[in-house]
Amino acid sequence: MSSPARSRPDRYDIAVVALSARALAASARKAGLSALAIDLFADADTREHAALAVCARPSRTGLGFDRRSLPGALEAHAPEGLPVVLGTGFEHAPALMRAIARRNPIAGADADMVATLKDPKRFDVLLTSLSIPHPQVGGETRKEDEQLSKRVGASGGAHIRRGATSAGRGRYLQTYVRGRSVSALFLADGRRAAILGFSEQWTDPTDLSPFRYGGAVGPVALEDELSDAIGKALMRIVAATGLVGLASADLILPQNGDAPDFMLLEINPRPGATLDVFDRDDGPSLLGLHLEACAGRLPQGYPTPNDARAAATVYADRPLRVAARLRPLWTADWPSCDETVPVGAPVCTVLAAAASPPAARALVLERRAALLESLGAALPAPEIVTVKAMAPA
């Protein structure tokens, strides 16, 4: 994949880099910032929001950026000293973060912070020292249905397997806790944490990836006592680590009545997938709040939305190319028409809004099903799929 020609170095206020940078570019635009966006796709809607969208080279494994070429892409398009906001794609790559930071300062968690929070053993020690409930990492061998094998530094859930052994280098075991999957979106200023809202996640399982991320809806309400307990836990983590910027905490609310009210699974020290749920047209830009938090300023308050939003990922179940440019208004992140989407890769994101979280989730899943039917109806395949225009439901 080729990148655009060298751009003028004085046209950007910020660079946003993520596996998919569309939501960050949109938030930057809402904040009045001119953004250089670098990701693996340079989708049409990313180009709409960014001053320039650059398609970076993926790694050979397809699990992230090519670590040699990404710093070169920044050097080619971003002036030295331009601040960079990093999204998904760096949890397992602190060395790549350090290479970027040598030329362009990172606004957010630095490489050492990411290495601390995304190393399972170090994170386990941290949570134990802070008396924060969390599933056990490693330990004695358990039954296959009692623990999970996860890849270190991964995101999206597709890497998670059930198993009694870690099954490979770069993986670890974690006790499997059944319950409701929620996430807390929060801001950190290095000393304090401020929760902006909670979302609930669901999976889109396959035989090989039973915990693959499906989507999220929010804001969802938790009991005040539970919300306060989670907020205090995040305050202790921020005070102990110095975390700054927009981040999220993945949690399980166990079904077992004898278990703690919540279990903290991980901290994602960067803006993530729930930007589509919480970054609203009638509210402040979350990227703007991220930059303020990095400068040590937390908001005095955060507006409560009048509705709920949901976002779901559509994955390709066979190789396909999407030929039509006329696509539903309630979708985003479509690939370019000359790009083949491999099996298991995201095709697009489906969005919905409704009066309540259950209604928003039902609508986004209804739209997703209609879109999958449209894609499937177009196949004899694996080839070019025409996406019919569909009116909003």
N, C-alpha and C positions, 0 to 999 in steps of 0.2 A: 504494500500500500504506500502510496506516495503522499508527501506532505506538500502544502502550498509553498510558493516561493517565499524567500526571506521577506519579512514584513518590516514596516517602519517601527523602530524601537521605542518611539515616544507616544504610542497610541494607547497604551494600557495602564490601568491603575493597579491591576492584580492579575496573577496567573492562577488558574484553577486546574488541578491535575487529579484525575481519578480514572478508574476503569471505564466509568461512564460519567462525564462531567456536565451533562445537560442541566440537572437540577441546581448544581452550584453556579453554572453560568446564568441561569434564570434568576437566581437569588442575587447575584452580583448586579445584574441589570436592574433589578428592583431597587437595589441600594444606590443606583446612580453611578455604578462603577463600570468602566470599560474593561472587559475581561479577555485575556488570552486563555482559551480552553484547550487542554491537551488530554486526549483519551484514546481508547482503542477503536473508536467508531467514527468520530466527527459526523454524527447524524445531522439530518436536515434541521431538526429543532434545536440542536446545540448550536449550529451555525446561525440560527435566527437570533439567539440570545447573546452570543459572544461576538466581540469585535473580530476575532479570528478563531476558527476551530482547526486544530492540527491533529491528524491521525498518527498516533505513535505505533511503533512496532511491538507486537506482543512477544512474550517469551516463547521459547520452543515448546514448553509444556502447555501453553495457552492459559496458564493460571495467573498471569500478571504481565507487567511491562518487561520488555527486553532491557536489562539493567545497563547495557552498554550504550544503547541508542537514546534512551530517554534524556539523560543529561545533555546530549548533543542536540536534541530537539528543543530543549529550553534555551540552550546557547544560541541556536539559530534564530529563535523568534522572540526571546525575552531579553531585555537589557539587563546587564549585571546589576544586582541590587533590587530588582523588582520582587516584591513579596509574593510568596506562593502559598496557596491553601491546598492541602492534600486531602483527598477523599479516600475511597476504598482503593485497595491495591498495594498498600505499603505495610500492612500488618506484619508481614513476614520478611520485610526488606529494609531493615535499619541501615544497612550499608548504602543502599540506593538513596535513602533520605539524607545521609551524610554527604554523599556526592552532590546532591542538589543544593544542600545548605552551604556548601563551600562557595557558591556563586550567587545564590538567591535565598534570602532569609525565609524560613518557614514560619508562617503565622499559624501557630497551633502547637500541638505536642511535638517535641523534637524526637530524634532517633532514640536517644537513651530512654525517654519516657515510654515510647512505643515498645521498646525491647523489654522494659520492666513489666508493663501491663499485659503484653501478649505472650510472655513466657509463662507457660502453665505452672511450673513449679515455683517461680518467684512470685507469681500472682497468688498462688495458694498460701505461701508464707505470709504475704502481705495481709490477706484477708483474715488469716488465723490470728495474726498479731493485733488486728483491729476488732476482733470478735464479731466479724460479719459472717452470717451463715452462708455456706456455699457447698456444692457437691465436692466429695473427696476426689483428688487427683492422684492417679497411680494407686499404690497400695497393693494389697493381696489380690490374687486372681479371684474373680467372682463369676457367677453364671453369666452366660452371654446376654440374657435379657435384663441384667442388672447394671450393665455399664456400657459406655459408648467409646468408640475409638474416633478421635478427632485429629485433624492435621493442624500442626502448630501454625498460628498466624493466618489461618484461613477465615473466610467469611462466606455467607450465603447458604450454609447448611448442606450443600451437596457433598461435602467431604466427610460427613458424619456417618458412621456405620455402627451397628450393634456388634459387640464382640467381646470375648473374654481376654483377648490379647490386642495389643496396639496395632499389630499387623503392618509393621513397616517403619522405616527410618523417618523421622520428622513427625511422628504421630504420638499421641498420648492417650491414656485412659482416663475417663471421668465417670463417676457414679451417675447412673441414669435416674433422674427424678421426674416422675410423672406429675403433670399439673398444667395450669394455665400459663401460656407463654406471653409475657408482656415485656415492654421496653420503656425505660424512662429516658426521655430526651432532656438534657440538662446543659447549662453553661457553667464553666469553671473559670475562676480568676487567679488560680494558684493557691488560694487560701479557703475559698468558699465555693459552694455549689448552689445553683438555683434551678429547680426542676421546671421545665416549660410545659410538660405534659406527658401522659402515658399513652402508649399504643398497644394493641394486641396483634400478635402475629399468627399466621397459620402456615402449614407446609403444603407443598405440591409434590407428593412423594412419587418416586419410581422404585422399581425393584432394587436397583443398585444404590439409590440415594433416598432413603426413606424420610430424611429430614430436610430435603431441599426447600429453600425459602419459597413461599408462595405469594405472600402479600402481607399488608398491615392495614389497620384501621385505627383511627383516633380522632380526637382524644377520647379515652375511656376513663371512667371514674373509678377510683379505688376508695375504700374506706379511709377516713381521715387519719386514723391511727396507723394504718398500714402505710399510707403515703408519707406520713411524718417519719416513720421508722426507716423507710427507704431513703428519704432525704437526709436523715442524720448519718446513715451509712455512707452516702456519697460525700457528705461533708468531711467525714473522717478520711476517706480515700484521697480527696483533693488536698486536704491539709497535710497528709503524709507524703504525697508524691509531688505536689506543685503543679498538677495538671491545669492546663489553660485551654479555653476555647469551647466550641460546641462538641458534645460527646453524647454517647448513649450507653445505658447499662441494660444488658439483657438479663432477665429474671424469670424464674419459675415460681408460681404460687402453688405449692404442693397440694395434691388432693388428700394426702394422708393427714388426718387430724392431729397426729402426734408430732408432725414435722414443724419446723419454724414457719412463720407466716410467709416468708419469702426466702428464696435461695438466689444468690447472685452468681450468674454464670460467667459473665465477662464484661469488661469495659471496652467499648470501641472509642478510642481517643481521637475521633475525627467526625466531621459531618457524614451522615450516611443515608440509608434508603428512606427514612421517614421524613426527609425534606419534602417529599410529595404530599405527606399528610399534614405537616405543620407549617410549611412556608406558604402563607396565604396572601392573596392579593390585598385583603383589607387589614393585614397586620404588618409588623416590621419585618424587614429582610433578615432571615436567619444568618446569612453570611455577614451582614452588617453587625448583628449582635455577636457573632463569633469574633470578628475583629475587635469589637469593643471589649469583650471579655479577655482577649489576648493582651489588651492594653491595661487590664486590671479593673475594668468597669463592668459591673453587672447591672441589668435593668432593675428599676425600682418595682416594676410590675410587668405582667405579661397578659394581654387581653385574652379572655375566654372566648373561643369561637362559638358562633351561633349554630353551627352544624358540624357534622362529622365528615371526614374524608377517608377514602380508601384507595389503595394502590396495589395492583396485582401484576405479577410477571407472567408473560406468555413465553413458553419455551418451545423450541422446534422439536417435534418428535420424528422428523426425517429431514434431510438436507432440503433447503428451499431457497428460492430467490423471490423477493416480493417486488413485482413489477409496477404495480399501480402507484401513482402519486396521490390519488384521491383516497384519503384514509380517515377513519372516524375521528371526530374532534376530541373525543374522550380517550385518545391514545397518545403515546409519546415514545421516543427512543427507537423509531423505525430505522432499520439499516438502509443504506443507499441501494438503489435499484440494481446495481451491478455487483452486489456483494452476495455471496452464498452463505446462508446461515447454517452452520453444522448442527448435527443432532445434539440436543441437550443445551444449546446456547440460547440466550434470550432473543426473542423476536421483537418484542415491544413491551411497553408498560401500559396497563389499562387503568384508568382513573375514574372515580365516582365521588359524588357528594350527596348526602341525604340528611334528614333531620336527626338521625340517631346512628350510633355505631352499627347495630344490627342491620339497619336499613341500608347503610352505605356499603357494608360488606356484601349483603345480598345483591345489591345493584352491580357492584364491581364484578362479582362472580357471574352474574347473568350476562353482563357485557363480555366478559372473558369467554364464556361458553359460546356466545353468538359469534365472536371473532374466530374461535377455534373451528366452529362449524363452517364459517366462510373460507378459512384456509383449507380445511379438509375437503370441502366440496370442489375446490379448484384443482385437486390432485387427481389425475394420473401424473405423476411426478417423477422424480424429486425436484421438479424443476421450477418453472416460473409460476408463481401464484399471483392471481389478480385479487386484490382486496377490494371488495365492493364498499361503496359509501354506505354508512348506516347512520340513520338519524339518532340523536341522543334519546335514550329511553326515558 
